[in-house]
Amino acid sequence: MRTLDIQRRAFMSRASVGLLSAFAVLGAAPGANADEVTDDVTGAWDVAVQVEQPVPAQYDALYAFAAGGAFFRIDGRNNAPALGEWRKREDNTTVITALLYSFDPDTSKRLGTITGYFETSVNEAGKLIGNFSADGIAIDGSTMPGFPKSGTFAGTRIRAQAPA
C-alpha cells in the first residue's frame, strides 16, 4: 500500500470521526423517545442502497441528519464521507444534496466530485425510504465513468441504548 494512500485513508478516517462528533454536538439525535416511531429524519440511519442505473449494484451506507439541516453520509464500500444539506418540504418529504470527492486509490489524486440528490421520507413503520440520482464530474469537467447513477434506498434508524 502506498504511503499517500495510507495517509489519505488516515485523514479520511479522522475527518469522519470529527464530523460525527460535530453531529453529536449539533444535536443529531432525535428528540423523540427511543421507542417512539416518528416521521422525522433527524438522527442516524443504517441504509441499504440499490443502484438501478447504469449498472445494478447493492451496498450499505450510513446516513446522519443533524438538526438544522446538515447531512452526512458514509459510503459502505470504501468509507468515503459525503457532506450536504437536507430540508423538509411541505409534503413531509425530505430533499438532500450531498458532495463526495473521488480519489485515485493508487495516487491519491483527486479525480472529481460526485453530487448526490436524494428524496426521502419516513414511512408508518419508521423506515427511511427514498430515491436518488448522482452525477460524477471529473476535474476536467467531463462526466466520470459510471455516471449518472440512480436508484433507491431504505434505512433503519440507529437507536441510542445503554450497554447491557
C-alpha positions in Angstrom: 0.0 0.0 0.0 1.4 3.4 -0.9 2.3 6.0 1.7 0.0 8.6 0.2 -2.9 6.2 0.2 -2.3 5.3 3.9 -2.1 9.0 4.8 -5.3 9.8 2.8 -7.2 6.9 4.5 -6.0 8.0 7.9 -7.1 11.6 7.1 -10.5 10.5 5.9 -11.0 8.3 9.0 -10.1 11.2 11.3 -12.3 13.5 9.3 -15.2 11.1 9.6 -14.8 10.8 13.3 -14.6 14.6 13.6 -17.7 15.2 11.6 -19.6 12.5 13.5 -18.5 14.2 16.8 -19.7 17.6 15.4 -23.1 16.0 14.7 -23.4 14.9 18.3 -22.7 18.4 19.4 -25.2 19.8 16.9 -28.0 17.6 18.2 -28.2 14.8 15.5 -30.0 12.5 17.9 -33.8 12.5 17.5 -35.8 14.4 20.2 -38.4 11.6 20.3 -38.4 8.7 22.8 -36.2 5.9 21.6 -39.2 3.6 21.2 -41.4 6.1 19.5 -42.0 5.9 15.7 -41.6 9.4 14.2 -41.6 10.7 10.7 -38.6 13.0 11.5 -35.4 12.0 9.6 -33.2 13.6 12.3 -30.8 11.1 13.7 -28.6 8.2 12.4 -29.6 5.5 9.9 -28.2 2.2 8.6 -29.1 2.2 4.9 -29.3 -0.4 2.1 -28.7 1.3 -1.3 -29.9 -0.3 -4.6 -28.3 1.3 -7.7 -30.6 0.7 -10.7 -28.8 2.7 -13.4 -26.4 2.4 -15.2 -25.3 -0.9 -13.7 -27.4 -2.6 -10.9 -25.5 -2.9 -7.6 -26.2 -3.1 -3.9 -24.2 -1.7 -0.9 -24.6 -0.4 2.6 -24.2 3.2 3.8 -24.7 5.2 7.0 -26.7 8.5 6.9 -26.9 11.1 9.6 -29.3 14.1 9.7 -28.4 16.8 12.2 -31.0 19.3 13.5 -30.6 22.5 11.4 -30.1 20.7 8.1 -26.6 19.2 8.0 -26.4 15.8 6.3 -23.5 13.3 6.5 -23.2 10.0 4.6 -20.5 7.3 4.8 -20.2 5.0 1.8 -20.1 1.4 2.9 -17.9 0.3 0.0 -14.9 2.5 0.9 -15.8 4.6 4.0 -15.7 7.8 1.9 -17.6 10.6 3.6 -20.1 12.9 1.9 -21.4 16.1 3.3 -24.5 18.0 2.4 -27.7 19.7 3.4 -31.3 18.4 4.0 -34.6 20.3 4.0 -38.1 19.1 4.9 -40.8 20.1 2.4 -44.4 20.9 3.0 -45.5 17.4 1.7 -43.4 15.9 4.6 -40.7 14.5 2.2 -37.1 15.5 2.7 -34.7 16.5 0.0 -30.9 16.3 0.3 -27.9 17.4 -1.8 -24.5 15.9 -0.8 -21.0 16.1 -2.2 -18.4 13.4 -2.2 -14.8 13.7 -3.5 -13.5 10.9 -5.7 -9.8 10.0 -5.5 -7.5 7.6 -7.4 -6.7 4.8 -5.0 -3.1 4.4 -6.3 -2.0 8.1 -6.5 -4.5 9.7 -4.0 -5.0 12.4 -6.7 -8.5 13.9 -6.7 -10.4 12.7 -9.8 -13.6 14.7 -9.4 -16.7 15.4 -7.4 -19.8 13.3 -7.1 -23.1 15.1 -6.3 -26.0 13.1 -5.0 -29.6 14.3 -5.0 -32.0 12.4 -2.7 -35.7 12.5 -1.8 -36.8 10.6 1.2 -39.4 10.1 3.9 -40.0 8.0 7.0 -42.9 5.6 6.5 -45.5 4.5 9.0 -43.3 1.6 10.2 -40.4 4.1 11.0 -38.3 3.1 8.0 -36.4 5.7 5.9 -37.3 5.1 2.2 -36.3 7.1 -0.9 -34.6 7.5 -4.2 -31.5 9.2 -5.5 -29.6 10.3 -8.6 -25.9 11.2 -8.7 -23.7 13.0 -11.2 -19.9 12.5 -11.3 -17.9 15.3 -12.8 -14.2 14.9 -13.4 -11.7 17.7 -12.6 -11.5 18.4 -16.4 -15.3 18.9 -16.5 -16.1 15.6 -18.3 -18.5 13.0 -16.9 -16.8 10.4 -14.7 -17.1 6.8 -15.8 -20.2 5.1 -14.4 -22.3 8.2 -14.1 -25.0 9.4 -14.0 -26.4 6.9 -11.4 -29.9 6.5 -10.0 -31.6 4.1 -7.6 -33.4 3.6 -4.3 -32.6 3.2 -0.6 -34.2 2.0 2.6 -32.9 2.5 6.1 -33.4 1.6 9.7 -32.9 4.1 12.5 -29.9 3.6 14.7 -31.4 3.9 18.2 -29.5 5.0 21.3 -29.4 2.4 24.1 -27.4 1.8 27.2 -24.9 -1.0 27.4 -26.2 -4.4 28.5 
